[in-house]
Amino acid sequence: MDDNKGLAEGMTSVDIYCHRQHKGQWQQEADEQGISLSRYLVELVQEARWQRHNDD
């Protein structure tokens, strides 16, 4: 059972484990774009998936 942690309907969470340096870099990039770290990472993953799909 998903613990929705107060998220909107249809949303869930994913734990990501990374080096602190990477998190800091991602947070800085998210801040520069004026979006949350979560939103930034979702967009980054979607962009990478699109790129991989179109490179085939």
Biotite code that builds the C-alpha atoms (Angstrom):
import biotite.structure as struc

atoms = struc.array([
    struc.Atom([0.000, 0.000, 0.000], chain_id="A", res_id=1, res_name="MET", atom_name="CA", element="C"),
    struc.Atom([1.348, 3.426, -0.974], chain_id="A", res_id=2, res_name="ASP", atom_name="CA", element="C"),
    struc.Atom([1.757, 6.005, 1.747], chain_id="A", res_id=3, res_name="ASP", atom_name="CA", element="C"),
    struc.Atom([0.720, 9.083, -0.228], chain_id="A", res_id=4, res_name="ASN", atom_name="CA", element="C"),
    struc.Atom([2.285, 11.464, 2.324], chain_id="A", res_id=5, res_name="LYS", atom_name="CA", element="C"),
    struc.Atom([-0.436, 14.044, 1.720], chain_id="A", res_id=6, res_name="GLY", atom_name="CA", element="C"),
    struc.Atom([0.089, 14.059, -2.055], chain_id="A", res_id=7, res_name="LEU", atom_name="CA", element="C"),
    struc.Atom([-2.645, 14.875, -4.537], chain_id="A", res_id=8, res_name="ALA", atom_name="CA", element="C"),
    struc.Atom([-4.857, 12.124, -5.919], chain_id="A", res_id=9, res_name="GLU", atom_name="CA", element="C"),
    struc.Atom([-2.979, 9.877, -8.328], chain_id="A", res_id=10, res_name="GLY", atom_name="CA", element="C"),
    struc.Atom([0.441, 10.911, -7.020], chain_id="A", res_id=11, res_name="MET", atom_name="CA", element="C"),
    struc.Atom([2.999, 8.755, -5.219], chain_id="A", res_id=12, res_name="THR", atom_name="CA", element="C"),
    struc.Atom([6.569, 9.145, -4.039], chain_id="A", res_id=13, res_name="SER", atom_name="CA", element="C"),
    struc.Atom([9.890, 7.557, -4.995], chain_id="A", res_id=14, res_name="VAL", atom_name="CA", element="C"),
    struc.Atom([13.007, 7.424, -2.848], chain_id="A", res_id=15, res_name="ASP", atom_name="CA", element="C"),
    struc.Atom([16.215, 8.392, -4.640], chain_id="A", res_id=16, res_name="ILE", atom_name="CA", element="C"),
    struc.Atom([19.651, 7.720, -3.173], chain_id="A", res_id=17, res_name="TYR", atom_name="CA", element="C"),
    struc.Atom([22.515, 9.794, -4.532], chain_id="A", res_id=18, res_name="CYS", atom_name="CA", element="C"),
    struc.Atom([25.707, 11.582, -3.572], chain_id="A", res_id=19, res_name="HIS", atom_name="CA", element="C"),
    struc.Atom([25.194, 14.835, -1.668], chain_id="A", res_id=20, res_name="ARG", atom_name="CA", element="C"),
    struc.Atom([27.114, 16.642, -4.400], chain_id="A", res_id=21, res_name="GLN", atom_name="CA", element="C"),
    struc.Atom([24.582, 15.514, -7.012], chain_id="A", res_id=22, res_name="HIS", atom_name="CA", element="C"),
    struc.Atom([21.657, 16.550, -4.856], chain_id="A", res_id=23, res_name="LYS", atom_name="CA", element="C"),
    struc.Atom([23.215, 19.967, -4.328], chain_id="A", res_id=24, res_name="GLY", atom_name="CA", element="C"),
    struc.Atom([23.788, 20.405, -8.046], chain_id="A", res_id=25, res_name="GLN", atom_name="CA", element="C"),
    struc.Atom([20.230, 19.309, -8.887], chain_id="A", res_id=26, res_name="TRP", atom_name="CA", element="C"),
    struc.Atom([18.808, 21.613, -6.221], chain_id="A", res_id=27, res_name="GLN", atom_name="CA", element="C"),
    struc.Atom([20.769, 24.551, -7.619], chain_id="A", res_id=28, res_name="GLN", atom_name="CA", element="C"),
    struc.Atom([19.527, 23.830, -11.139], chain_id="A", res_id=29, res_name="GLU", atom_name="CA", element="C"),
    struc.Atom([15.942, 23.508, -9.865], chain_id="A", res_id=30, res_name="ALA", atom_name="CA", element="C"),
    struc.Atom([16.269, 26.797, -7.985], chain_id="A", res_id=31, res_name="ASP", atom_name="CA", element="C"),
    struc.Atom([17.548, 28.507, -11.131], chain_id="A", res_id=32, res_name="GLU", atom_name="CA", element="C"),
    struc.Atom([14.439, 27.301, -12.969], chain_id="A", res_id=33, res_name="GLN", atom_name="CA", element="C"),
    struc.Atom([12.164, 28.313, -10.107], chain_id="A", res_id=34, res_name="GLY", atom_name="CA", element="C"),
    struc.Atom([10.781, 24.806, -9.564], chain_id="A", res_id=35, res_name="ILE", atom_name="CA", element="C"),
    struc.Atom([10.939, 22.244, -6.792], chain_id="A", res_id=36, res_name="SER", atom_name="CA", element="C"),
    struc.Atom([13.638, 19.591, -6.734], chain_id="A", res_id=37, res_name="LEU", atom_name="CA", element="C"),
    struc.Atom([10.951, 16.955, -7.149], chain_id="A", res_id=38, res_name="SER", atom_name="CA", element="C"),
    struc.Atom([9.520, 18.648, -10.231], chain_id="A", res_id=39, res_name="ARG", atom_name="CA", element="C"),
    struc.Atom([13.025, 19.153, -11.660], chain_id="A", res_id=40, res_name="TYR", atom_name="CA", element="C"),
    struc.Atom([13.882, 15.461, -11.290], chain_id="A", res_id=41, res_name="LEU", atom_name="CA", element="C"),
    struc.Atom([10.592, 14.313, -12.822], chain_id="A", res_id=42, res_name="VAL", atom_name="CA", element="C"),
    struc.Atom([11.199, 16.592, -15.813], chain_id="A", res_id=43, res_name="GLU", atom_name="CA", element="C"),
    struc.Atom([14.801, 15.375, -16.103], chain_id="A", res_id=44, res_name="LEU", atom_name="CA", element="C"),
    struc.Atom([13.710, 11.723, -16.099], chain_id="A", res_id=45, res_name="VAL", atom_name="CA", element="C"),
    struc.Atom([10.956, 12.381, -18.642], chain_id="A", res_id=46, res_name="GLN", atom_name="CA", element="C"),
    struc.Atom([13.403, 14.241, -20.884], chain_id="A", res_id=47, res_name="GLU", atom_name="CA", element="C"),
    struc.Atom([15.899, 11.367, -20.685], chain_id="A", res_id=48, res_name="ALA", atom_name="CA", element="C"),
    struc.Atom([13.180, 8.822, -21.478], chain_id="A", res_id=49, res_name="ARG", atom_name="CA", element="C"),
    struc.Atom([12.055, 10.871, -24.483], chain_id="A", res_id=50, res_name="TRP", atom_name="CA", element="C"),
    struc.Atom([15.659, 11.170, -25.682], chain_id="A", res_id=51, res_name="GLN", atom_name="CA", element="C"),
    struc.Atom([16.296, 7.433, -25.302], chain_id="A", res_id=52, res_name="ARG", atom_name="CA", element="C"),
    struc.Atom([13.072, 6.606, -27.148], chain_id="A", res_id=53, res_name="HIS", atom_name="CA", element="C"),
    struc.Atom([13.918, 8.953, -30.024], chain_id="A", res_id=54, res_name="ASN", atom_name="CA", element="C"),
    struc.Atom([17.522, 7.766, -30.325], chain_id="A", res_id=55, res_name="ASP", atom_name="CA", element="C"),
    struc.Atom([16.406, 4.224, -31.176], chain_id="A", res_id=56, res_name="ASP", atom_name="CA", element="C"),
])
